[in-house]
Protein backbone atom coordinates (compact mmCIF):
# COMPACT_ATOMS: atom_id res chain seq x y z
CA UNK A 1 0.00 0.00 0.00
CA UNK A 2 1.34 3.42 -0.92
CA UNK A 3 2.12 5.66 2.04
CA UNK A 4 1.57 9.37 2.52
CA UNK A 5 5.21 10.02 1.71
CA UNK A 6 5.02 8.38 -1.73
CA UNK A 7 6.89 5.21 -0.85
CA UNK A 8 5.38 1.93 -2.03
CA UNK A 9 3.99 3.69 -5.10
CA UNK A 10 2.40 1.56 -7.86
CA UNK A 11 1.38 2.80 -11.33
CA UNK A 12 -0.08 1.21 -14.46
CA UNK A 13 1.87 0.89 -17.70
CA UNK A 14 0.70 2.51 -20.92
CA UNK A 15 -2.22 0.60 -22.41
CA UNK A 16 -3.14 -1.17 -19.16
CA UNK A 17 -6.37 -3.18 -19.23
CA UNK A 18 -9.33 -1.05 -18.08
CA UNK A 19 -12.15 -3.46 -18.94
CA UNK A 20 -15.21 -3.08 -16.73
CA UNK A 21 -14.06 0.19 -15.15
CA UNK A 22 -15.78 3.57 -15.27
CA UNK A 23 -15.16 5.31 -11.92
CA UNK A 24 -12.22 7.67 -11.42
CA UNK A 25 -10.95 8.99 -8.12
CA UNK A 26 -8.78 12.06 -8.67
CA UNK A 27 -6.63 13.34 -5.80
CA UNK A 28 -4.37 16.39 -6.12
CA UNK A 29 -0.84 15.74 -4.85
CA UNK A 30 0.01 17.54 -1.56
CA UNK A 31 -2.33 20.25 -2.79
CA UNK A 32 -1.55 23.21 -0.50
CA UNK A 33 2.19 22.54 -0.58
CA UNK A 34 2.16 22.04 -4.34
CA UNK A 35 0.38 25.37 -4.87
CA UNK A 36 2.99 27.15 -2.76
CA UNK A 37 5.80 25.49 -4.72
CA UNK A 38 4.08 26.43 -7.97
CA UNK A 39 3.84 30.08 -6.96
CA UNK A 40 7.34 30.24 -5.45
CA UNK A 41 9.75 28.13 -7.55
CA UNK A 42 12.47 28.55 -4.89
CA UNK A 43 10.44 26.12 -2.71
CA UNK A 44 10.42 23.32 -5.27
CA UNK A 45 12.17 20.17 -4.15
CA UNK A 46 12.31 21.39 -0.55
CA UNK A 47 10.63 20.20 2.61
CA UNK A 48 7.85 22.67 3.33
CA UNK A 49 5.11 22.75 5.96
CA UNK A 50 1.91 24.70 5.44
CA UNK A 51 0.75 26.30 8.67
CA UNK A 52 1.28 29.15 11.09
CA UNK A 53 4.93 29.58 12.11
CA UNK A 54 4.31 29.13 15.85
CA UNK A 55 4.98 25.67 17.19
CA UNK A 56 1.47 25.26 18.66
CA UNK A 57 -0.26 25.54 15.30
CA UNK A 58 -0.99 22.38 13.34
CA UNK A 59 0.21 21.24 9.92
CA UNK A 60 -2.38 21.82 7.20
CA UNK A 61 -0.27 20.12 4.53
CA UNK A 62 3.32 19.18 3.83
CA UNK A 63 5.39 18.51 0.73
CA UNK A 64 6.46 14.96 0.00
CA UNK A 65 10.00 15.96 0.93
CA UNK A 66 8.75 16.72 4.47
CA UNK A 67 6.44 13.71 4.63
CA UNK A 68 9.41 11.38 4.21
CA UNK A 69 10.57 12.56 7.65
CA UNK A 70 7.22 11.59 9.20
CA UNK A 71 5.46 14.96 8.93
CA UNK A 72 1.70 14.56 8.64
CA UNK A 73 -1.39 16.79 8.41
CA UNK A 74 -2.94 17.79 11.78
CA UNK A 75 0.42 17.27 13.54
CA UNK A 76 1.57 20.19 15.74
CA UNK A 77 4.03 22.34 13.79
CA UNK A 78 6.50 22.11 16.67
CA UNK A 79 6.51 18.31 16.45
CA UNK A 80 6.83 18.48 12.65
CA UNK A 81 9.89 20.72 12.93
CA UNK A 82 11.50 18.32 15.40
CA UNK A 83 11.04 15.52 12.85
CA UNK A 84 12.22 17.68 9.96
CA UNK A 85 14.31 20.58 11.34
CA UNK A 86 15.25 21.93 7.91
CA UNK A 87 11.61 22.28 6.77
CA UNK A 88 10.37 25.71 5.69
CA UNK A 89 7.09 26.82 7.30
CA UNK A 90 4.89 28.63 4.78
CA UNK A 91 1.81 30.64 5.69
CA UNK A 92 -1.30 29.35 3.84
CA UNK A 93 -2.95 31.31 1.04
CA UNK A 94 -6.46 29.94 1.16
CA UNK A 95 -7.95 32.15 -1.56
CA UNK A 96 -5.34 30.85 -3.97
CA UNK A 97 -6.14 27.23 -3.07
CA UNK A 98 -9.84 27.85 -3.68
CA UNK A 99 -9.17 29.46 -7.06
CA UNK A 100 -7.05 26.55 -8.28
CA UNK A 101 -9.53 24.04 -6.88
CA UNK A 102 -12.28 25.74 -8.89
CA UNK A 103 -10.12 25.48 -12.03
CA UNK A 104 -9.48 21.78 -11.43
CA UNK A 105 -13.14 20.98 -10.73
CA UNK A 106 -14.01 22.90 -13.91
CA UNK A 107 -11.77 20.57 -15.92
CA UNK A 108 -13.51 17.55 -14.37
CA UNK A 109 -16.95 18.89 -15.30
CA UNK A 110 -15.87 19.50 -18.89
CA UNK A 111 -15.18 15.77 -19.13
CA UNK A 112 -18.35 14.54 -17.39
CA UNK A 113 -21.22 16.16 -15.48
CA UNK A 114 -21.10 13.25 -13.02
CA UNK A 115 -18.58 14.72 -10.56
CA UNK A 116 -18.72 14.20 -6.79
CA UNK A 117 -16.30 16.55 -5.02
CA UNK A 118 -15.11 15.12 -1.71
CA UNK A 119 -13.12 18.17 -0.68
CA UNK A 120 -11.08 21.01 -2.11
CA UNK A 121 -8.57 18.62 -3.70
CA UNK A 122 -10.30 15.35 -4.58
CA UNK A 123 -13.35 14.07 -6.43
CA UNK A 124 -15.01 11.03 -7.95
CA UNK A 125 -15.95 11.01 -11.64
CA UNK A 126 -18.27 8.61 -13.45
CA UNK A 127 -16.96 8.50 -17.03
CA UNK A 128 -18.98 5.54 -18.32
CA UNK A 129 -21.16 7.88 -20.35
CA UNK A 130 -18.19 9.83 -21.74
CA UNK A 131 -16.54 7.00 -23.70
CA UNK A 132 -17.91 8.14 -27.06
CA UNK A 133 -16.43 11.60 -26.58
CA UNK A 134 -13.14 10.88 -24.85
CA UNK A 135 -12.32 7.17 -25.11
CA UNK A 136 -11.95 4.41 -22.53
CA UNK A 137 -11.71 5.19 -18.79
CA UNK A 138 -7.94 4.67 -18.86
CA UNK A 139 -7.59 7.06 -21.81
CA UNK A 140 -9.81 9.61 -20.08
CA UNK A 141 -7.68 9.40 -16.93
CA UNK A 142 -4.47 10.04 -18.88
CA UNK A 143 -6.06 12.94 -20.74
CA UNK A 144 -7.40 14.41 -17.50
CA UNK A 145 -3.99 14.25 -15.81
CA UNK A 146 -2.36 15.96 -18.78
CA UNK A 147 -4.97 18.72 -18.82
CA UNK A 148 -4.60 19.41 -15.10
CA UNK A 149 -0.85 19.85 -15.49
CA UNK A 150 -1.17 21.95 -18.64
CA UNK A 151 -3.88 24.27 -17.32
CA UNK A 152 -2.88 24.62 -13.66
CA UNK A 153 0.75 23.51 -13.36
CA UNK A 154 -0.24 20.99 -10.67
CA UNK A 155 -0.11 17.20 -10.66
CA UNK A 156 -2.77 14.74 -9.55
CA UNK A 157 -3.03 11.02 -8.96
CA UNK A 158 -5.88 8.98 -10.40
CA UNK A 159 -7.36 5.60 -9.56
CA UNK A 160 -9.53 3.90 -12.18
CA UNK A 161 -11.79 1.01 -11.17
CA UNK A 162 -15.28 -0.44 -11.33
CA UNK A 163 -16.30 1.04 -7.95
CA UNK A 164 -15.67 4.16 -5.88
CA UNK A 165 -13.98 2.25 -3.07
CA UNK A 166 -11.42 0.50 -5.28
CA UNK A 167 -10.78 3.68 -7.31
CA UNK A 168 -9.97 5.59 -4.11
CA UNK A 169 -7.60 2.87 -2.93
CA UNK A 170 -5.90 2.87 -6.34
CA UNK A 171 -5.33 6.63 -6.37
CA UNK A 172 -3.76 6.45 -2.91
CA UNK A 173 -1.35 3.72 -3.98
CA UNK A 174 -0.34 5.64 -7.11
CA UNK A 175 0.61 8.89 -5.32
CA UNK A 176 2.30 11.13 -6.14
CA UNK A 177 1.67 11.97 -9.80
CA UNK A 178 0.54 8.48 -10.77
CA UNK A 179 -2.22 6.51 -12.44
CA UNK A 180 -3.32 3.05 -11.35
CA UNK A 181 -5.99 1.13 -13.26
CA UNK A 182 -7.71 -1.88 -11.69
CA UNK A 183 -9.69 -3.81 -14.32
CA UNK A 184 -12.92 -5.27 -12.96
CA UNK A 185 -11.67 -8.86 -13.29
CA UNK A 186 -8.49 -7.93 -11.37
CA UNK A 187 -10.36 -6.49 -8.37
CA UNK A 188 -9.96 -9.58 -6.17
CA UNK A 189 -6.24 -9.92 -6.91
CA UNK A 190 -5.78 -6.20 -6.21
CA UNK A 191 -7.61 -6.28 -2.88
CA UNK A 192 -6.33 -9.52 -1.33
CA UNK A 193 -2.82 -8.37 -0.30
CA UNK A 194 -3.95 -4.95 0.99
CA UNK A 195 -3.93 -4.30 4.75
CA UNK A 196 -7.34 -4.03 6.39
CA UNK A 197 -6.43 -0.44 7.31
CA UNK A 198 -6.55 0.42 3.60
CA UNK A 199 -10.26 -0.37 3.37
CA UNK A 200 -12.48 2.72 3.29
CA UNK A 201 -14.06 3.30 6.69
CA UNK A 202 -11.70 1.08 8.67
CA UNK A 203 -10.27 3.40 11.30
CA UNK A 204 -7.58 2.72 13.90
CA UNK A 205 -9.95 1.17 16.48
CA UNK A 206 -11.59 -1.12 13.94
CA UNK A 207 -8.19 -2.11 12.57
CA UNK A 208 -6.89 -2.90 16.06
CA UNK A 209 -9.96 -5.04 16.78
CA UNK A 210 -9.37 -7.01 13.58
CA UNK A 211 -5.59 -7.27 13.90
CA UNK A 212 -5.97 -8.47 17.50
CA UNK A 213 -7.72 -11.52 16.03
CA UNK A 214 -5.12 -12.09 13.34
CA UNK A 215 -7.15 -10.38 10.58
CA UNK A 216 -4.49 -8.18 9.02
CA UNK A 217 -5.14 -8.27 5.28
CA UNK A 218 -8.15 -8.31 2.99
CA UNK A 219 -7.33 -11.97 2.30
CA UNK A 220 -7.73 -12.63 6.03
CA UNK A 221 -11.13 -10.93 5.95
CA UNK A 222 -12.18 -13.14 3.04
CA UNK A 223 -11.16 -16.22 5.04
CA UNK A 224 -13.08 -15.11 8.15
CA UNK A 225 -16.67 -16.35 8.64
CA UNK A 226 -19.22 -13.59 8.44
CA UNK A 227 -20.50 -14.46 11.94
CA UNK A 228 -17.04 -13.71 13.35
CA UNK A 229 -16.91 -10.32 11.61
CA UNK A 230 -20.34 -9.46 13.02
CA UNK A 231 -19.28 -10.50 16.51
CA UNK A 232 -16.09 -8.41 16.37
CA UNK A 233 -17.46 -5.31 14.62
CA UNK A 234 -21.23 -5.44 14.94
CA UNK A 235 -23.71 -6.31 12.21
CA UNK A 236 -23.58 -3.07 10.18
CA UNK A 237 -19.79 -2.75 10.06
CA UNK A 238 -19.38 -6.51 9.59
CA UNK A 239 -21.65 -6.34 6.54
CA UNK A 240 -19.80 -3.33 5.14
CA UNK A 241 -16.38 -4.94 5.58
CA UNK A 242 -17.62 -8.19 4.05
CA UNK A 243 -18.80 -6.28 0.96
CA UNK A 244 -15.78 -4.00 0.53
CA UNK A 245 -13.33 -6.90 0.84
CA UNK A 246 -15.13 -8.48 -2.14
CA UNK A 247 -15.10 -5.30 -4.19
CA UNK A 248 -18.83 -4.74 -3.72
CA UNK A 249 -19.68 -1.03 -3.57
CA UNK A 250 -22.97 -0.07 -5.27
CA UNK A 251 -22.83 3.63 -4.33
CA UNK A 252 -23.35 5.88 -7.36
CA UNK A 253 -21.66 9.24 -7.96
CA UNK A 254 -23.56 11.82 -5.92
CA UNK A 255 -23.34 15.22 -7.62
CA UNK A 256 -25.40 16.79 -4.80
CA UNK A 257 -23.21 15.49 -2.00
CA UNK A 258 -23.68 17.46 1.21
CA UNK A 259 -21.58 17.00 4.32
CA UNK A 260 -23.05 17.07 7.80
CA UNK A 261 -21.40 20.10 9.36
CA UNK A 262 -19.33 23.22 8.98
CA UNK A 263 -17.07 24.65 11.65
CA UNK A 264 -14.02 26.63 12.67
CA UNK A 265 -11.40 26.04 15.38
CA UNK A 266 -8.56 28.06 16.85
CA UNK A 267 -5.39 26.90 18.58
CA UNK A 268 -3.98 29.57 20.90
CA UNK A 269 -0.34 30.64 21.03
CA UNK A 270 -0.59 30.28 24.81
CA UNK A 271 -3.08 28.35 26.92
CA UNK A 272 -5.93 30.66 27.94
CA UNK A 273 -7.75 30.80 31.28
CA UNK A 274 -9.44 34.20 30.89
CA UNK A 275 -13.18 33.57 30.50
CA UNK A 276 -13.76 36.86 28.64
CA UNK A 277 -11.12 36.04 26.02
CA UNK A 278 -12.51 32.54 25.49
CA UNK A 279 -16.06 33.79 25.13
CA UNK A 280 -14.96 36.48 22.68
CA UNK A 281 -13.22 33.82 20.63
CA UNK A 282 -16.35 31.66 20.64
CA UNK A 283 -18.31 34.66 19.38
CA UNK A 284 -15.80 35.31 16.59
CA UNK A 285 -15.85 31.67 15.49
CA UNK A 286 -19.66 31.60 15.64
CA UNK A 287 -19.79 34.64 13.35
CA UNK A 288 -17.51 32.87 10.86
CA UNK A 289 -19.67 29.74 10.95
CA UNK A 290 -22.80 31.82 10.41
CA UNK A 291 -21.23 33.63 7.46
CA UNK A 292 -20.31 30.33 5.81
CA UNK A 293 -23.82 28.97 6.36
CA UNK A 294 -25.36 32.05 4.77
CA UNK A 295 -22.94 31.94 1.86
CA UNK A 296 -23.95 28.35 1.18
CA UNK A 297 -27.65 29.06 1.84
CA UNK A 298 -27.81 26.58 4.72
CA UNK A 299 -29.21 26.54 8.23
CA UNK A 300 -28.12 24.48 11.20
CA UNK A 301 -30.34 22.66 13.69
CA UNK A 302 -27.56 21.74 16.14
CA UNK A 303 -24.61 23.76 17.45
CA UNK A 304 -21.54 22.07 18.95
CA UNK A 305 -18.40 23.33 20.62
CA UNK A 306 -15.02 21.67 21.03
CA UNK A 307 -12.62 22.48 23.87
CA UNK A 308 -9.09 21.12 24.24
CA UNK A 309 -7.34 21.75 27.53
CA UNK A 310 -3.66 22.24 28.31
CA UNK A 311 -3.20 18.52 28.98
CA UNK A 312 -4.73 17.74 25.52
CA UNK A 313 -7.94 16.40 27.04
CA UNK A 314 -10.65 17.22 24.50
CA UNK A 315 -14.38 17.45 25.04
CA UNK A 316 -17.34 18.30 22.80
CA UNK A 317 -20.80 19.48 23.73
CA UNK A 318 -23.83 20.08 21.49
CA UNK A 319 -27.25 21.68 21.68
CA UNK A 320 -30.26 21.28 19.38
CA UNK A 321 -31.93 24.60 18.60
CA UNK A 322 -35.66 25.22 18.74
CA UNK A 323 -35.41 26.51 15.14
CA UNK A 324 -32.60 26.04 12.59
CA UNK A 325 -30.50 29.16 12.04
CA UNK A 326 -27.65 30.74 10.09
CA UNK A 327 -27.49 33.77 12.41
CA UNK A 328 -24.07 34.14 14.01
CA UNK A 329 -25.52 35.79 17.10
CA UNK A 330 -27.81 32.82 17.74
CA UNK A 331 -24.95 30.36 17.10
CA UNK A 332 -22.74 32.31 19.49
CA UNK A 333 -25.44 32.36 22.19
CA UNK A 334 -25.71 28.58 21.98
CA UNK A 335 -21.91 28.22 22.07
CA UNK A 336 -21.73 30.43 25.17
CA UNK A 337 -24.42 28.41 26.91
CA UNK A 338 -22.60 25.15 26.17
CA UNK A 339 -19.28 26.63 27.28
CA UNK A 340 -20.76 27.91 30.53
CA UNK A 341 -21.80 24.38 31.50
CA UNK A 342 -18.27 22.99 31.16
CA UNK A 343 -16.13 22.54 34.28
CA UNK A 344 -12.73 24.05 33.50
CA UNK A 345 -9.90 23.10 35.81
CA UNK A 346 -7.13 23.75 33.26
CA UNK A 347 -6.38 26.51 30.75
CA UNK A 348 -7.71 26.05 27.21
CA UNK A 349 -5.43 25.22 24.30
CA UNK A 350 -8.00 25.01 21.47
CA UNK A 351 -11.60 26.05 21.03
CA UNK A 352 -14.03 25.46 18.19
CA UNK A 353 -17.63 26.02 17.05
CA UNK A 354 -19.47 23.76 14.64
CA UNK A 355 -22.89 23.86 12.98
CA UNK A 356 -24.43 20.42 12.47
CA UNK A 357 -27.58 18.83 10.99
CA UNK A 358 -27.61 21.21 8.05
CA UNK A 359 -30.59 21.82 5.78
CA UNK A 360 -31.39 24.29 2.97
CA UNK A 361 -32.21 27.77 4.24
CA UNK A 362 -35.85 28.85 4.27
CA UNK A 363 -37.24 25.33 4.41
CA UNK A 364 -39.26 25.86 7.59
CA UNK A 365 -42.74 27.34 7.71
CA UNK A 366 -42.58 31.08 8.53
CA UNK A 367 -42.90 31.73 12.25
CA UNK A 368 -45.42 34.16 13.70
CA UNK A 369 -42.59 36.01 15.42
CA UNK A 370 -38.93 36.09 14.32
CA UNK A 371 -36.66 36.62 17.33
CA UNK A 372 -33.64 36.90 15.03
CA UNK A 373 -35.06 39.46 12.60
CA UNK A 374 -32.95 42.36 13.87
CA UNK A 375 -29.73 40.34 13.99
CA UNK A 376 -30.50 38.93 10.56
CA UNK A 377 -30.57 42.47 9.13
CA UNK A 378 -27.31 43.33 10.88
CA UNK A 379 -25.56 40.23 9.59
CA UNK A 380 -26.89 40.73 6.05
CA UNK A 381 -25.25 44.16 6.17
CA UNK A 382 -22.01 42.61 7.47
CA UNK A 383 -22.06 40.09 4.61
CA UNK A 384 -22.40 42.94 2.13
CA UNK A 385 -19.50 44.82 3.72
CA UNK A 386 -17.34 41.68 3.69
CA UNK A 387 -18.09 41.11 0.00
CA UNK A 388 -17.14 44.69 -0.83
CA UNK A 389 -14.22 45.38 1.52
CA UNK A 390 -13.05 41.92 2.66
CA UNK A 391 -13.61 39.92 5.80
CA UNK A 392 -12.61 41.82 8.93
CA UNK A 393 -13.50 45.25 7.53
CA UNK A 394 -16.25 45.38 10.19
CA UNK A 395 -16.11 43.44 13.41
CA UNK A 396 -17.65 43.32 16.87
CA UNK A 397 -16.43 45.89 19.36
CA UNK A 398 -15.71 43.08 21.83
CA UNK A 399 -13.14 41.67 19.40
CA UNK A 400 -11.21 44.91 18.81
CA UNK A 401 -7.68 44.88 20.17
CA UNK A 402 -7.72 41.20 21.07
CA UNK A 403 -4.66 39.42 19.81
CA UNK A 404 -5.17 35.81 18.90
CA UNK A 405 -3.01 32.95 17.78
CA UNK A 406 -2.74 31.87 14.20
CA UNK A 407 -4.77 28.71 14.31
CA UNK A 408 -5.28 25.77 12.07
CA UNK A 409 -6.39 26.08 8.49
CA UNK A 410 -9.06 23.51 7.58
CA UNK A 411 -7.30 20.48 6.10
CA UNK A 412 -10.30 19.58 3.95
CA UNK A 413 -12.30 22.71 3.19
CA UNK A 414 -15.18 22.63 0.72
CA UNK A 415 -14.55 22.47 -2.99
CA UNK A 416 -15.97 25.49 -4.81
CA UNK A 417 -19.27 24.79 -6.52
CA UNK A 418 -20.34 21.86 -4.35
CA UNK A 419 -23.93 21.64 -3.24
CA UNK A 420 -23.10 22.13 0.40
CA UNK A 421 -20.34 22.79 2.89
CA UNK A 422 -17.73 20.19 3.64
CA UNK A 423 -16.71 19.57 7.21
CA UNK A 424 -13.73 21.72 8.14
CA UNK A 425 -11.03 19.63 9.75
CA UNK A 426 -8.68 21.78 11.77
N, C-alpha and C positions, 0 to 999 in steps of 0.2 A: 504494500500500500504506500502510495506517495505520501510524504510528510510535508508539513507546512514550510519547510526550508528547501523543498525541491528535490531532496534526495529520494531515491526509489522511484524516479519518474519513468513512466512507460508511455510510448506513443505508437501510433499506427503507421505502417509504411504507406507510401503512395499506392493508390488502387486497392486499399484494404476492403475486404468484403463488408458491405453494409446492408445485406439482405434482411428484410423484416424490421428495419429500424425506421425512425421517423420523428423521434424526440431528441432535441438538442438541449444540453445544459451549458450555458456560456458563463464563464466566470472571469472577470478581469483580474489580471495578475498584480497582487500587492497594490491595489488601486490608488490609495492616497499617496503612497510612497512613489509609485510610478509617475503620477501626475507631477509631483514635486521634482523628480529627476528629469521629466520632460521639459518643465519650465526653467529649470536651472541645470544645464548640462554639466556643471562642475560637480554635481552630486552623483552623476552616473557611475555605477560600479562601486559605490561606497556604501557603507553600513549607515543607514539613516533610520531614525525613529520619529514618527509623527506624533506630536503631543506638546503639552506645555513644558517649558524647560525646567520647572521645579520638580524635584524628585518625588513629590507626593502625587503628582498627576499620573494618569495611566496612559499606556501606549494605545493609540488609536489604530496604527498600522506600522509596519516595519518593512524595509526592503529585504530581499532574500539574502543579501550579504549580512544583515543583522540577524535574520532568523536562524542562520547556521550556527550562531552562538547561543541559541536557545531563547531569543527574544520573541515574545508572543503578544498578540493583542490583549488588552485588558490587564496586562502586567504593570505594576507600578514603574514609572520611568526610572526611579532610583535603582530598583532591582535590575531593570534592563541595562542600565549603564554599568552596573557591577559585572554583568555577564559579558557585555561588549563595551569596554571602556572607550574605545576609539570611535564609537558611533556618534553621528551628528544629529542633534535634536532639532527638528524643523517644526515651526509653528504651522498648524493646519490652515488651509485656505478653502473653506467649505463651499463658498460660492463657485469657485473654480471646479471643484469636484462635481457639484450639481450640474454645471454647464456641460462638462464632458460626459457625464452620465446621460444627460438628455440627448446628446449627439449619438452616443452608442445605442441607446434604446430606439432612436429614430432609424438607425441602420437596420436594427432587428425588424422593425415594423414595415420597412420597405421590402423585406424578404417574405414576411408572413404576418397577417393580422393576429395570428394566434400566439401572442407573447404574454407570458406570466412573469412580471418582474418580482423577484424575491427581495431585492434590496437595491441600493444605489449601484451595485457593481455585479449583479448576477441575475440571470433570467432563464426560464424555460421557453423553448420555441417548439411548436408543432409544425413540421415542414412537410407533412405527408401530402398536403394539398398543393404544395409549391413545386412538385417534381417537374411538371410540364414547363414551368417558367425557368427554373434554375438547375434542374438535374437531380441526381440522387441525393439522399441525406448527407453522405460523405462529401460529395462535390459541393453541396450548399455550405457545409461547415468550413471547407477550405476557402471558399469564396468569401464567406462572412469574416473569417480571420484576416484575410488579406485586406478587405475593405476597412475593418476597424483600424488596422495599422496605417493604411494609406490616408484615411480621413481624420484620424485623431492622434496618430503617433504612438498609440498604446498597444500593448499585446494582450491577448486573452487566451484562455484555455477552454477547449470544447470537448464535451463528452457526447457521443452519439450512440443511442441505444433504442430498444423497443419500448422502454418505460422511463418515467421520470427518475425513479430511484436509481436504476442502473446508470442512466446518463449522468446523474450527479456524482456518483461514485467514480465514473470514468473521467470526468473533468478534473476531479481532485487528484487522481493518480497521474494525470498528464501534465500537471503544473510544474514549472511555469512555461507559458508559451507553447503549449502542446495540443495535440488532437488525438483522442483515443476513441476508436470505433469498436463497439461490441455488437456483432451480428446477432440476430435473435437466436439462432441455433447455438451460438457460443456462450449464451448467458450463463448456463450452469457451470461450464468450465471456468468462466471469468469469476463467478461468485465463490466457488468452493474454497479456494485458498485464502480468501480475504478474512481478516480478523473480525470478530463479531462487533467490535467497536466501530468498524467502518459502515455498518448498516445504519441507514437513516433512522433516527429516533432512539438509537441505543446510546444512552448517556453513561457516565462513569458508574453510577450505582447499579444500573442494569447490567453493565459489562462485568462488574465485580461479582454480582450474583451468579452470572453464567460461568465466569472463569473459575469461581470457587467450586463449581461442580464439574470442572474439566471441559467446559464448552467454550473453546477459545476461537474456533474458526467457523465459517459458514458450513463447512463440511461436518463439523461436530453438531451443529444445529440440525442438519439434515438427518443425522444418525440418531437424534434424540427423539423419543416418543413424544407425541403432542401432549399427552397427559402430564409428562414431566415438565414441559415448558409452561403449561398452565399453572402447575403447582408452584414453580419457581417465580413466575412473573405475573400471574393472574391471567384470567381468561382473555381479556382484550389485548394485552401486550403479547401474550403467547400466540394468539391468532395472527397478530401483525407480524411478529418475527417469523412465524411459520411461512407466511406468504412471501415476505421479502426475501427470505433465504432461497426461495424457489423462483425468484424473479417475477412474482405476481404483484402487480401494482396497477390497478385499473383507473387511477385518478387521471382525469383529463386535464388539459391546460386550462387554467382559470384566468381569463383576461380581466375579471373583475375582483381579483383577489384583494381582500381587506384584512389587515392584521387587527389584533384585538385591543391594542392600546397605543398611546403616544405619551412620551414623558421626557423629562429633563432631570439631570442630576448635577451636583457640584461637589468636588473634592476640595477641601480647604487647604491653604498653605500651612496653617497651624490648626490644631484641634480647638474647637470653639465651645465655650461654656455659656457665653452670654446669651440669655434667652431672647433679647431684643434683636440681636444680630441674626440668630437662627430663624426667628419668625419673619424678619425682613427678607431673608433669603428664600424662605418658603413662598412668600408673596411674589417675589421676582420670578421664581420658577413657575408658579401658578399662572402668572401673566403670560409667560412664554408658551405654556401648554395651551392656554386659552386661545392665543393668537394662532397657533398651529391648527387647532380644531376649527377655528373660523375660516382659516385659509383653505382647509380641505372640505369645508361645509359639513362638519360632523359635530355631534353632541355626545357627551359622556354621561352614563348613568351611574358610574362608580368612580370615586376618587381614592387614590392610594398614595401613601408616603413611604419612603424608605429612609432609614436612619442607620448609619454605621458609626459605631463608637470608636474611641481611641484604641481599644483592644481588638478591633476588627469584628466584634460581635455586630451582627446586622439583623435588624428587625423590619418588618413591614406591617402596616395597618391600613385598612380600607374602610370606606363608608359608602353605602348606596344612597343616592340622593332621592328626594321626593319627586323631582322632575329632572330629566337630562338637561345638561347645560354646556355652553361653550364660553360662558362668562368667566373671565379670570378672577374677578372678585369673589364669585360664588365658589370657584375651585379653591381659591386661597382660604376662604372661610372654613371650608371642609378640612383642608390641610392643617390649619391652625387648631381646629377642634381635635383632630387625630393626634397631633403633636402634643397637645396639652394633656392627653390621657396617658402619655408614655412616662414611665419612671426613668429619670436620667441620673445615673450615679457617676457617669464618666463624661468627659468632653466629647463632642461630636466631630467625626472626621469627614463624613460625607452625608449629604441630605438630598432627597429627590422627591419629585411630585409626578404622579402618573395618572392619566385619564384612561379608564377602562370601560368595557362594554359599550363600544361606540355604535352609533347609528346615524343615518343621514339627518341633517338638521331640518327642523320644521316638520318632522313626522308626527308629532303629537297633536292632539286636538287643542285648539287655542283655549287658554285658561281665562276664567272670568277676570282674574287680577294677576298682573305680571309683576312680581316683586323685583325682578331684575331689569325692568324697563329703563330706568335711569342709567344704571351701569352699562347696559347694552349700548345706549347712545354714546356714552363716554368712550367705550372701547371701540365702537365703530369709528369714532373720530381719531382715536389713537392708531387704528389700523391704517386710516387714510394718511396720517402724518408719517407713519413708518414707511408706507409705499412711496411717499414723495421725498422724504428726507433721510430715510434709513432708520433701522431699529436703534433705539436709544436716544433719538432726537428729543423725545418726550418721555419722562419717567415719573414714578411716584416720588413725592417729596421725601418719604421715609427711606428711599434708597439713595438719595443724594449724599455724596461724600463717603459712602461705605466702600472701602476697599474689599475686594474679594479675590479668592484664588482663581487661577486659570484652571478650570476643571476639565473633565473628560469630554472629548468630542464623541458623539454617537458613533459606534463602530459599524452599525448597519442602518443608516438613515434611509428615508424613503426614496425610491427612485422617482424622478420627475415624471408626471403623467400617469401615475398609478391611480387606481380608483380610490384608494384610501391610504391613511398613514401607516407606516411600518414602525414597529416597536423600536424605540431608540435604545440601544444598548450602550451604556456608558461605562 
